[in-house]
């Protein structure tokens, strides 16, 4: 089974945080089980 990839996919904690701060439209966010990170605004 091949992993499906998208051209507009963003991966990585810092990249996702930057995307959230950019106010761009986001379709979906997936978070791996066990990841812990506090987001302080």
mmCIF entry with sequence, helices, sheets and N, C-alpha, C, O atoms, coordinates in Angstrom:
data_MODEL
# 
_entry.id   MODEL 
# 
_entity.id                         1 
_entity.type                       polymer 
_entity.pdbx_number_of_molecules   1 
# 
_entity_poly.entity_id                      1 
_entity_poly.type                           'polypeptide(L)' 
_entity_poly.nstd_linkage                   no 
_entity_poly.nstd_monomer                   no 
_entity_poly.pdbx_seq_one_letter_code       
;(UNK)(UNK)(UNK)(UNK)(UNK)(UNK)(UNK)(UNK)(UNK)(UNK)(UNK)(UNK)(UNK)(UNK)(UNK)(UNK)
(UNK)(UNK)(UNK)(UNK)(UNK)(UNK)(UNK)(UNK)(UNK)(UNK)(UNK)(UNK)(UNK)(UNK)(UNK)(UNK)
(UNK)(UNK)(UNK)(UNK)(UNK)(UNK)(UNK)(UNK)(UNK)
;
_entity_poly.pdbx_seq_one_letter_code_can   XXXXXXXXXXXXXXXXXXXXXXXXXXXXXXXXXXXXXXXXX 
_entity_poly.pdbx_strand_id                 A 
# 
loop_
_entity_poly_seq.entity_id 
_entity_poly_seq.num 
_entity_poly_seq.mon_id 
_entity_poly_seq.hetero 
1 1  UNK n 
1 2  UNK n 
1 3  UNK n 
1 4  UNK n 
1 5  UNK n 
1 6  UNK n 
1 7  UNK n 
1 8  UNK n 
1 9  UNK n 
1 10 UNK n 
1 11 UNK n 
1 12 UNK n 
1 13 UNK n 
1 14 UNK n 
1 15 UNK n 
1 16 UNK n 
1 17 UNK n 
1 18 UNK n 
1 19 UNK n 
1 20 UNK n 
1 21 UNK n 
1 22 UNK n 
1 23 UNK n 
1 24 UNK n 
1 25 UNK n 
1 26 UNK n 
1 27 UNK n 
1 28 UNK n 
1 29 UNK n 
1 30 UNK n 
1 31 UNK n 
1 32 UNK n 
1 33 UNK n 
1 34 UNK n 
1 35 UNK n 
1 36 UNK n 
1 37 UNK n 
1 38 UNK n 
1 39 UNK n 
1 40 UNK n 
1 41 UNK n 
# 
_struct_asym.id          A 
_struct_asym.entity_id   1 
# 
_struct_conf.conf_type_id            HELX_P 
_struct_conf.id                      HELX_P1 
_struct_conf.pdbx_PDB_helix_id       AA1 
_struct_conf.beg_label_comp_id       UNK 
_struct_conf.beg_label_asym_id       A 
_struct_conf.beg_label_seq_id        13 
_struct_conf.pdbx_beg_PDB_ins_code   ? 
_struct_conf.end_label_comp_id       UNK 
_struct_conf.end_label_asym_id       A 
_struct_conf.end_label_seq_id        21 
_struct_conf.pdbx_end_PDB_ins_code   ? 
_struct_conf.beg_auth_comp_id        UNK 
_struct_conf.beg_auth_asym_id        A 
_struct_conf.beg_auth_seq_id         13 
_struct_conf.end_auth_comp_id        UNK 
_struct_conf.end_auth_asym_id        A 
_struct_conf.end_auth_seq_id         21 
_struct_conf.pdbx_PDB_helix_class    1 
_struct_conf.details                 ? 
_struct_conf.pdbx_PDB_helix_length   9 
# 
_struct_conf_type.id          HELX_P 
_struct_conf_type.criteria    ? 
_struct_conf_type.reference   ? 
# 
loop_
_atom_site.group_PDB 
_atom_site.id 
_atom_site.type_symbol 
_atom_site.label_atom_id 
_atom_site.label_alt_id 
_atom_site.label_comp_id 
_atom_site.label_asym_id 
_atom_site.label_entity_id 
_atom_site.label_seq_id 
_atom_site.pdbx_PDB_ins_code 
_atom_site.Cartn_x 
_atom_site.Cartn_y 
_atom_site.Cartn_z 
_atom_site.occupancy 
_atom_site.B_iso_or_equiv 
_atom_site.pdbx_formal_charge 
_atom_site.auth_seq_id 
_atom_site.auth_comp_id 
_atom_site.auth_asym_id 
_atom_site.auth_atom_id 
_atom_site.pdbx_PDB_model_num 
ATOM 1   N N  . UNK A 1 1  ? 0.845   -1.180 0.000  1.00 0.00 ? 1  UNK A N  1 
ATOM 2   C CA . UNK A 1 1  ? 0.000   0.000  0.000  1.00 0.00 ? 1  UNK A CA 1 
ATOM 3   C C  . UNK A 1 1  ? 0.892   1.246  0.000  1.00 0.00 ? 1  UNK A C  1 
ATOM 4   O O  . UNK A 1 1  ? 1.780   1.372  0.843  1.00 0.00 ? 1  UNK A O  1 
ATOM 5   N N  . UNK A 1 2  ? 0.658   2.164  -0.943 1.00 0.00 ? 2  UNK A N  1 
ATOM 6   C CA . UNK A 1 2  ? 1.442   3.386  -1.039 1.00 0.00 ? 2  UNK A CA 1 
ATOM 7   C C  . UNK A 1 2  ? 0.816   4.480  -0.195 1.00 0.00 ? 2  UNK A C  1 
ATOM 8   O O  . UNK A 1 2  ? -0.405  4.569  -0.065 1.00 0.00 ? 2  UNK A O  1 
ATOM 9   N N  . UNK A 1 3  ? 1.682   5.318  0.380  1.00 0.00 ? 3  UNK A N  1 
ATOM 10  C CA . UNK A 1 3  ? 1.221   6.458  1.153  1.00 0.00 ? 3  UNK A CA 1 
ATOM 11  C C  . UNK A 1 3  ? 0.746   7.545  0.192  1.00 0.00 ? 3  UNK A C  1 
ATOM 12  O O  . UNK A 1 3  ? 1.452   7.895  -0.754 1.00 0.00 ? 3  UNK A O  1 
ATOM 13  N N  . UNK A 1 4  ? -0.439  8.071  0.433  1.00 0.00 ? 4  UNK A N  1 
ATOM 14  C CA . UNK A 1 4  ? -0.996  9.113  -0.411 1.00 0.00 ? 4  UNK A CA 1 
ATOM 15  C C  . UNK A 1 4  ? -0.361  10.455 -0.021 1.00 0.00 ? 4  UNK A C  1 
ATOM 16  O O  . UNK A 1 4  ? -0.293  10.784 1.164  1.00 0.00 ? 4  UNK A O  1 
ATOM 17  N N  . UNK A 1 5  ? 0.099   11.221 -1.001 1.00 0.00 ? 5  UNK A N  1 
ATOM 18  C CA . UNK A 1 5  ? 0.716   12.519 -0.743 1.00 0.00 ? 5  UNK A CA 1 
ATOM 19  C C  . UNK A 1 5  ? -0.026  13.608 -1.497 1.00 0.00 ? 5  UNK A C  1 
ATOM 20  O O  . UNK A 1 5  ? -0.545  13.388 -2.591 1.00 0.00 ? 5  UNK A O  1 
ATOM 21  N N  . UNK A 1 6  ? -0.064  14.775 -0.894 1.00 0.00 ? 6  UNK A N  1 
ATOM 22  C CA . UNK A 1 6  ? -0.747  15.916 -1.485 1.00 0.00 ? 6  UNK A CA 1 
ATOM 23  C C  . UNK A 1 6  ? 0.242   17.062 -1.654 1.00 0.00 ? 6  UNK A C  1 
ATOM 24  O O  . UNK A 1 6  ? 1.152   17.225 -0.841 1.00 0.00 ? 6  UNK A O  1 
ATOM 25  N N  . UNK A 1 7  ? 0.067   17.857 -2.705 1.00 0.00 ? 7  UNK A N  1 
ATOM 26  C CA . UNK A 1 7  ? 0.973   18.968 -2.975 1.00 0.00 ? 7  UNK A CA 1 
ATOM 27  C C  . UNK A 1 7  ? 0.858   20.071 -1.923 1.00 0.00 ? 7  UNK A C  1 
ATOM 28  O O  . UNK A 1 7  ? 1.824   20.797 -1.685 1.00 0.00 ? 7  UNK A O  1 
ATOM 29  N N  . UNK A 1 8  ? -0.305  20.204 -1.293 1.00 0.00 ? 8  UNK A N  1 
ATOM 30  C CA . UNK A 1 8  ? -0.499  21.265 -0.306 1.00 0.00 ? 8  UNK A CA 1 
ATOM 31  C C  . UNK A 1 8  ? -0.397  20.755 1.132  1.00 0.00 ? 8  UNK A C  1 
ATOM 32  O O  . UNK A 1 8  ? -0.854  21.425 2.058  1.00 0.00 ? 8  UNK A O  1 
ATOM 33  N N  . UNK A 1 9  ? 0.189   19.595 1.322  1.00 0.00 ? 9  UNK A N  1 
ATOM 34  C CA . UNK A 1 9  ? 0.325   18.990 2.646  1.00 0.00 ? 9  UNK A CA 1 
ATOM 35  C C  . UNK A 1 9  ? 1.462   19.662 3.425  1.00 0.00 ? 9  UNK A C  1 
ATOM 36  O O  . UNK A 1 9  ? 2.534   19.922 2.878  1.00 0.00 ? 9  UNK A O  1 
ATOM 37  N N  . UNK A 1 10 ? 1.214   19.936 4.702  1.00 0.00 ? 10 UNK A N  1 
ATOM 38  C CA . UNK A 1 10 ? 2.208   20.540 5.580  1.00 0.00 ? 10 UNK A CA 1 
ATOM 39  C C  . UNK A 1 10 ? 2.505   19.543 6.692  1.00 0.00 ? 10 UNK A C  1 
ATOM 40  O O  . UNK A 1 10 ? 1.587   19.024 7.327  1.00 0.00 ? 10 UNK A O  1 
ATOM 41  N N  . UNK A 1 11 ? 3.790   19.274 6.927  1.00 0.00 ? 11 UNK A N  1 
ATOM 42  C CA . UNK A 1 11 ? 4.182   18.328 7.971  1.00 0.00 ? 11 UNK A CA 1 
ATOM 43  C C  . UNK A 1 11 ? 5.201   18.962 8.895  1.00 0.00 ? 11 UNK A C  1 
ATOM 44  O O  . UNK A 1 11 ? 6.016   19.780 8.469  1.00 0.00 ? 11 UNK A O  1 
ATOM 45  N N  . UNK A 1 12 ? 5.152   18.587 10.149 1.00 0.00 ? 12 UNK A N  1 
ATOM 46  C CA . UNK A 1 12 ? 6.119   19.073 11.127 1.00 0.00 ? 12 UNK A CA 1 
ATOM 47  C C  . UNK A 1 12 ? 5.494   20.072 12.084 1.00 0.00 ? 12 UNK A C  1 
ATOM 48  O O  . UNK A 1 12 ? 4.658   20.890 11.698 1.00 0.00 ? 12 UNK A O  1 
ATOM 49  N N  . UNK A 1 13 ? 5.911   19.990 13.327 1.00 0.00 ? 13 UNK A N  1 
ATOM 50  C CA . UNK A 1 13 ? 5.340   20.824 14.389 1.00 0.00 ? 13 UNK A CA 1 
ATOM 51  C C  . UNK A 1 13 ? 5.465   22.321 14.073 1.00 0.00 ? 13 UNK A C  1 
ATOM 52  O O  . UNK A 1 13 ? 4.474   23.048 14.133 1.00 0.00 ? 13 UNK A O  1 
ATOM 53  N N  . UNK A 1 14 ? 6.653   22.776 13.745 1.00 0.00 ? 14 UNK A N  1 
ATOM 54  C CA . UNK A 1 14 ? 6.855   24.203 13.502 1.00 0.00 ? 14 UNK A CA 1 
ATOM 55  C C  . UNK A 1 14 ? 6.117   24.685 12.259 1.00 0.00 ? 14 UNK A C  1 
ATOM 56  O O  . UNK A 1 14 ? 5.543   25.774 12.265 1.00 0.00 ? 14 UNK A O  1 
ATOM 57  N N  . UNK A 1 15 ? 6.124   23.899 11.207 1.00 0.00 ? 15 UNK A N  1 
ATOM 58  C CA . UNK A 1 15 ? 5.418   24.279 9.979  1.00 0.00 ? 15 UNK A CA 1 
ATOM 59  C C  . UNK A 1 15 ? 3.914   24.392 10.224 1.00 0.00 ? 15 UNK A C  1 
ATOM 60  O O  . UNK A 1 15 ? 3.266   25.305 9.712  1.00 0.00 ? 15 UNK A O  1 
ATOM 61  N N  . UNK A 1 16 ? 3.362   23.470 11.001 1.00 0.00 ? 16 UNK A N  1 
ATOM 62  C CA . UNK A 1 16 ? 1.929   23.505 11.304 1.00 0.00 ? 16 UNK A CA 1 
ATOM 63  C C  . UNK A 1 16 ? 1.601   24.708 12.182 1.00 0.00 ? 16 UNK A C  1 
ATOM 64  O O  . UNK A 1 16 ? 0.587   25.372 11.965 1.00 0.00 ? 16 UNK A O  1 
ATOM 65  N N  . UNK A 1 17 ? 2.439   24.994 13.159 1.00 0.00 ? 17 UNK A N  1 
ATOM 66  C CA . UNK A 1 17 ? 2.205   26.172 14.008 1.00 0.00 ? 17 UNK A CA 1 
ATOM 67  C C  . UNK A 1 17 ? 2.231   27.455 13.182 1.00 0.00 ? 17 UNK A C  1 
ATOM 68  O O  . UNK A 1 17 ? 1.410   28.347 13.399 1.00 0.00 ? 17 UNK A O  1 
ATOM 69  N N  . UNK A 1 18 ? 3.162   27.555 12.242 1.00 0.00 ? 18 UNK A N  1 
ATOM 70  C CA . UNK A 1 18 ? 3.215   28.727 11.364 1.00 0.00 ? 18 UNK A CA 1 
ATOM 71  C C  . UNK A 1 18 ? 1.954   28.825 10.511 1.00 0.00 ? 18 UNK A C  1 
ATOM 72  O O  . UNK A 1 18 ? 1.427   29.917 10.302 1.00 0.00 ? 18 UNK A O  1 
ATOM 73  N N  . UNK A 1 19 ? 1.477   27.699 10.024 1.00 0.00 ? 19 UNK A N  1 
ATOM 74  C CA . UNK A 1 19 ? 0.252   27.693 9.226  1.00 0.00 ? 19 UNK A CA 1 
ATOM 75  C C  . UNK A 1 19 ? -0.935  28.165 10.060 1.00 0.00 ? 19 UNK A C  1 
ATOM 76  O O  . UNK A 1 19 ? -1.751  28.948 9.574  1.00 0.00 ? 19 UNK A O  1 
ATOM 77  N N  . UNK A 1 20 ? -1.047  27.707 11.303 1.00 0.00 ? 20 UNK A N  1 
ATOM 78  C CA . UNK A 1 20 ? -2.135  28.135 12.176 1.00 0.00 ? 20 UNK A CA 1 
ATOM 79  C C  . UNK A 1 20 ? -2.089  29.640 12.436 1.00 0.00 ? 20 UNK A C  1 
ATOM 80  O O  . UNK A 1 20 ? -3.132  30.288 12.525 1.00 0.00 ? 20 UNK A O  1 
ATOM 81  N N  . UNK A 1 21 ? -0.905  30.184 12.554 1.00 0.00 ? 21 UNK A N  1 
ATOM 82  C CA . UNK A 1 21 ? -0.753  31.619 12.810 1.00 0.00 ? 21 UNK A CA 1 
ATOM 83  C C  . UNK A 1 21 ? -0.976  32.468 11.558 1.00 0.00 ? 21 UNK A C  1 
ATOM 84  O O  . UNK A 1 21 ? -1.168  33.680 11.664 1.00 0.00 ? 21 UNK A O  1 
ATOM 85  N N  . UNK A 1 22 ? -0.954  31.852 10.377 1.00 0.00 ? 22 UNK A N  1 
ATOM 86  C CA . UNK A 1 22 ? -1.071  32.594 9.121  1.00 0.00 ? 22 UNK A CA 1 
ATOM 87  C C  . UNK A 1 22 ? -2.505  32.966 8.749  1.00 0.00 ? 22 UNK A C  1 
ATOM 88  O O  . UNK A 1 22 ? -2.720  33.743 7.818  1.00 0.00 ? 22 UNK A O  1 
ATOM 89  N N  . UNK A 1 23 ? -3.481  32.424 9.462  1.00 0.00 ? 23 UNK A N  1 
ATOM 90  C CA . UNK A 1 23 ? -4.907  32.678 9.181  1.00 0.00 ? 23 UNK A CA 1 
ATOM 91  C C  . UNK A 1 23 ? -5.355  32.174 7.818  1.00 0.00 ? 23 UNK A C  1 
ATOM 92  O O  . UNK A 1 23 ? -6.372  32.638 7.304  1.00 0.00 ? 23 UNK A O  1 
ATOM 93  N N  . UNK A 1 24 ? -4.625  31.237 7.216  1.00 0.00 ? 24 UNK A N  1 
ATOM 94  C CA . UNK A 1 24 ? -5.046  30.616 5.952  1.00 0.00 ? 24 UNK A CA 1 
ATOM 95  C C  . UNK A 1 24 ? -6.103  29.560 6.248  1.00 0.00 ? 24 UNK A C  1 
ATOM 96  O O  . UNK A 1 24 ? -6.195  29.061 7.370  1.00 0.00 ? 24 UNK A O  1 
ATOM 97  N N  . UNK A 1 25 ? -6.897  29.226 5.245  1.00 0.00 ? 25 UNK A N  1 
ATOM 98  C CA . UNK A 1 25 ? -7.889  28.168 5.396  1.00 0.00 ? 25 UNK A CA 1 
ATOM 99  C C  . UNK A 1 25 ? -7.185  26.824 5.550  1.00 0.00 ? 25 UNK A C  1 
ATOM 100 O O  . UNK A 1 25 ? -6.211  26.541 4.852  1.00 0.00 ? 25 UNK A O  1 
ATOM 101 N N  . UNK A 1 26 ? -7.684  25.999 6.466  1.00 0.00 ? 26 UNK A N  1 
ATOM 102 C CA . UNK A 1 26 ? -7.115  24.683 6.729  1.00 0.00 ? 26 UNK A CA 1 
ATOM 103 C C  . UNK A 1 26 ? -8.229  23.660 6.588  1.00 0.00 ? 26 UNK A C  1 
ATOM 104 O O  . UNK A 1 26 ? -9.299  23.809 7.177  1.00 0.00 ? 26 UNK A O  1 
ATOM 105 N N  . UNK A 1 27 ? -7.974  22.628 5.809  1.00 0.00 ? 27 UNK A N  1 
ATOM 106 C CA . UNK A 1 27 ? -8.969  21.583 5.576  1.00 0.00 ? 27 UNK A CA 1 
ATOM 107 C C  . UNK A 1 27 ? -8.985  20.558 6.702  1.00 0.00 ? 27 UNK A C  1 
ATOM 108 O O  . UNK A 1 27 ? -10.055 20.162 7.166  1.00 0.00 ? 27 UNK A O  1 
ATOM 109 N N  . UNK A 1 28 ? -7.801  20.124 7.146  1.00 0.00 ? 28 UNK A N  1 
ATOM 110 C CA . UNK A 1 28 ? -7.742  19.039 8.110  1.00 0.00 ? 28 UNK A CA 1 
ATOM 111 C C  . UNK A 1 28 ? -6.409  19.093 8.851  1.00 0.00 ? 28 UNK A C  1 
ATOM 112 O O  . UNK A 1 28 ? -5.385  19.448 8.267  1.00 0.00 ? 28 UNK A O  1 
ATOM 113 N N  . UNK A 1 29 ? -6.422  18.737 10.143 1.00 0.00 ? 29 UNK A N  1 
ATOM 114 C CA . UNK A 1 29 ? -5.197  18.629 10.929 1.00 0.00 ? 29 UNK A CA 1 
ATOM 115 C C  . UNK A 1 29 ? -5.180  17.249 11.570 1.00 0.00 ? 29 UNK A C  1 
ATOM 116 O O  . UNK A 1 29 ? -6.134  16.852 12.241 1.00 0.00 ? 29 UNK A O  1 
ATOM 117 N N  . UNK A 1 30 ? -4.099  16.528 11.360 1.00 0.00 ? 30 UNK A N  1 
ATOM 118 C CA . UNK A 1 30 ? -3.926  15.211 11.973 1.00 0.00 ? 30 UNK A CA 1 
ATOM 119 C C  . UNK A 1 30 ? -2.797  15.299 12.987 1.00 0.00 ? 30 UNK A C  1 
ATOM 120 O O  . UNK A 1 30 ? -1.744  15.869 12.704 1.00 0.00 ? 30 UNK A O  1 
ATOM 121 N N  . UNK A 1 31 ? -3.019  14.731 14.173 1.00 0.00 ? 31 UNK A N  1 
ATOM 122 C CA . UNK A 1 31 ? -2.027  14.770 15.241 1.00 0.00 ? 31 UNK A CA 1 
ATOM 123 C C  . UNK A 1 31 ? -1.708  13.335 15.654 1.00 0.00 ? 31 UNK A C  1 
ATOM 124 O O  . UNK A 1 31 ? -2.608  12.533 15.904 1.00 0.00 ? 31 UNK A O  1 
ATOM 125 N N  . UNK A 1 32 ? -0.405  13.024 15.721 1.00 0.00 ? 32 UNK A N  1 
ATOM 126 C CA . UNK A 1 32 ? 0.014   11.683 16.119 1.00 0.00 ? 32 UNK A CA 1 
ATOM 127 C C  . UNK A 1 32 ? -0.252  11.482 17.603 1.00 0.00 ? 32 UNK A C  1 
ATOM 128 O O  . UNK A 1 32 ? -0.023  12.387 18.406 1.00 0.00 ? 32 UNK A O  1 
ATOM 129 N N  . UNK A 1 33 ? -0.726  10.322 17.962 1.00 0.00 ? 33 UNK A N  1 
ATOM 130 C CA . UNK A 1 33 ? -0.990  9.979  19.351 1.00 0.00 ? 33 UNK A CA 1 
ATOM 131 C C  . UNK A 1 33 ? 0.308   10.059 20.158 1.00 0.00 ? 33 UNK A C  1 
ATOM 132 O O  . UNK A 1 33 ? 1.350   9.556  19.738 1.00 0.00 ? 33 UNK A O  1 
ATOM 133 N N  . UNK A 1 34 ? 0.221   10.694 21.308 1.00 0.00 ? 34 UNK A N  1 
ATOM 134 C CA . UNK A 1 34 ? 1.377   10.786 22.182 1.00 0.00 ? 34 UNK A CA 1 
ATOM 135 C C  . UNK A 1 34 ? 2.161   12.067 22.049 1.00 0.00 ? 34 UNK A C  1 
ATOM 136 O O  . UNK A 1 34 ? 3.013   12.356 22.889 1.00 0.00 ? 34 UNK A O  1 
ATOM 137 N N  . UNK A 1 35 ? 1.894   12.848 21.009 1.00 0.00 ? 35 UNK A N  1 
ATOM 138 C CA . UNK A 1 35 ? 2.600   14.117 20.854 1.00 0.00 ? 35 UNK A CA 1 
ATOM 139 C C  . UNK A 1 35 ? 2.078   15.106 21.884 1.00 0.00 ? 35 UNK A C  1 
ATOM 140 O O  . UNK A 1 35 ? 0.873   15.199 22.118 1.00 0.00 ? 35 UNK A O  1 
ATOM 141 N N  . UNK A 1 36 ? 2.998   15.845 22.496 1.00 0.00 ? 36 UNK A N  1 
ATOM 142 C CA . UNK A 1 36 ? 2.614   16.857 23.485 1.00 0.00 ? 36 UNK A CA 1 
ATOM 143 C C  . UNK A 1 36 ? 3.325   18.152 23.162 1.00 0.00 ? 36 UNK A C  1 
ATOM 144 O O  . UNK A 1 36 ? 4.550   18.188 23.043 1.00 0.00 ? 36 UNK A O  1 
ATOM 145 N N  . UNK A 1 37 ? 2.545   19.223 23.019 1.00 0.00 ? 37 UNK A N  1 
ATOM 146 C CA . UNK A 1 37 ? 3.109   20.533 22.750 1.00 0.00 ? 37 UNK A CA 1 
ATOM 147 C C  . UNK A 1 37 ? 2.088   21.573 23.173 1.00 0.00 ? 37 UNK A C  1 
ATOM 148 O O  . UNK A 1 37 ? 0.926   21.510 22.772 1.00 0.00 ? 37 UNK A O  1 
ATOM 149 N N  . UNK A 1 38 ? 2.513   22.511 23.967 1.00 0.00 ? 38 UNK A N  1 
ATOM 150 C CA . UNK A 1 38 ? 1.621   23.584 24.385 1.00 0.00 ? 38 UNK A CA 1 
ATOM 151 C C  . UNK A 1 38 ? 1.747   24.730 23.409 1.00 0.00 ? 38 UNK A C  1 
ATOM 152 O O  . UNK A 1 38 ? 2.852   25.130 23.044 1.00 0.00 ? 38 UNK A O  1 
ATOM 153 N N  . UNK A 1 39 ? 0.618   25.255 22.991 1.00 0.00 ? 39 UNK A N  1 
ATOM 154 C CA . UNK A 1 39 ? 0.590   26.399 22.082 1.00 0.00 ? 39 UNK A CA 1 
ATOM 155 C C  . UNK A 1 39 ? 0.183   27.613 22.898 1.00 0.00 ? 39 UNK A C  1 
ATOM 156 O O  . UNK A 1 39 ? -0.965  27.722 23.328 1.00 0.00 ? 39 UNK A O  1 
ATOM 157 N N  . UNK A 1 40 ? 1.108   28.514 23.110 1.00 0.00 ? 40 UNK A N  1 
ATOM 158 C CA . UNK A 1 40 ? 0.837   29.736 23.867 1.00 0.00 ? 40 UNK A CA 1 
ATOM 159 C C  . UNK A 1 40 ? 0.719   30.903 22.911 1.00 0.00 ? 40 UNK A C  1 
ATOM 160 O O  . UNK A 1 40 ? 1.660   31.213 22.179 1.00 0.00 ? 40 UNK A O  1 
ATOM 161 N N  . UNK A 1 41 ? -0.438  31.552 22.914 1.00 0.00 ? 41 UNK A N  1 
ATOM 162 C CA . UNK A 1 41 ? -0.628  32.686 22.008 1.00 0.00 ? 41 UNK A CA 1 
ATOM 163 C C  . UNK A 1 41 ? -0.322  33.988 22.699 1.00 0.00 ? 41 UNK A C  1 
ATOM 164 O O  . UNK A 1 41 ? -0.428  35.051 22.087 1.00 0.00 ? 41 UNK A O  1 
# 
